[in-house]
């Protein structure tokens, strides 16, 4: 398997800045961690091979890159004490962006996102200084790691083979959700997320490219420390 891990300097710089912020302001922040699961739906998009569009397959006709899959992830970050409605976080998740039968490839996606967050603090009570209901929005770039695998031949004839490539592209991550605190430090979250990336893979000396535009609907647990 060939690996084309191309991390742009801007992403590397953003990663360093975020790590320094996380390391340098723990005493002046409200750390938060979340774990979530849900559904991811990747919309239909055209595939290109060396710049030329691939024709739709007979098996899927005009919907060759639709994909539905589970999604799971973890988020770690903090809300600032001085500005408690503003925060930052790092989020890692994984989902399937193509199933192989309905697209030229089976695509596994692993976005690592760096997001800025803003929240409202509603229904403040004793023991809940930031509110029991906390709607939020988030936006930021992601390091979008994806692996595309294609199979060919027939196993019964002994001619089957699989080829793949892993690449890194710049992605976009946008979210809107709500945290419902059941105790002063623990709660549940409901979230909608949109992710986008434009990956390129080099499989068997052919450059393939497509767009992964995905809607995520997730629920999970969250802890504030």
C-alpha positions, 0 to 999 in steps of 0.5 A, a space after each residue: 500500500 502506498 501512503 501519500 501523507 501530505 500535511 500542509 504547513 498551515 495545518 501543522 501550524 494550527 496544530 502547534 498553536 492549539 497544543 500550546 493553548 491546551 498546555 498553557 491555560 489549564 489553570 484558567 479553563 473548564 476542561 471538557 471531554 465528550 464521547 459520541 456515536 451516530 449516523 453518517 450519510 455521505 452524499 453522491 459525488 463524481 469520481 475522477 481518474 487522472 482528471 477524467 470523470 468515471 462513468 456510473 457503475 451498472 450496480 448503482 447507476 446515478 447514485 454511485 457514491 452515496 454511503 450511510 454508515 455508523 460514526 463514532 468519535 471523541 472530543 477533548 477541549 476546554 471553555 475559557 474561564 475569562 470568556 466562558 462562552 468561548 472554547 476550543 477542542 480537538 475532535 477525532 472520529 471515523 466513518 465510512 465514506 464509500 462501501 465499494 459496491 456503490 462506489 469505485 472504492 471502499 473509503 474509510 475516513 478519519 478526520 482530526 478536527 480543530 474547532 473553535 466553539 461558542 455556547 449559550 448558558 441557559 437555566 442557571 441554577 445552584 451548582 450549575 454556574 454555566 447552565 443546565 442547557 448549553 446550546 453550542 456551535 463549532 467550526 474549524 479545519 480538519 486533517 482529513 485522513 482517508 484510505 481508499 481500497 478497490 478490489 478486482 478479479 474473482 476469488 473463485 478463480 484465484 484472480 482477486 486482488 485489492 489495492 489501496 492508498 492513504 492520503 491526507 487532505 484539508 477538510 472543513 468541520 461545522 457543528 451545532 448541538 446542545 449539551 443537557 447537564 444531568 449533574 454539575 459535571 456530567 450530561 448528554 449531548 445531541 449534535 448535527 455536524 457537517 464535514 467536507 473534504 476533497 481527497 486524492 488517492 494514487 491507486 495502481 499508478 492512477 490518481 483518483 479524486 472525489 468530494 466527501 460531503 457528509 452529514 453526521 447525526 450523533 448523540 453521546 455523553 459529556 463531562 466537564 471538569 
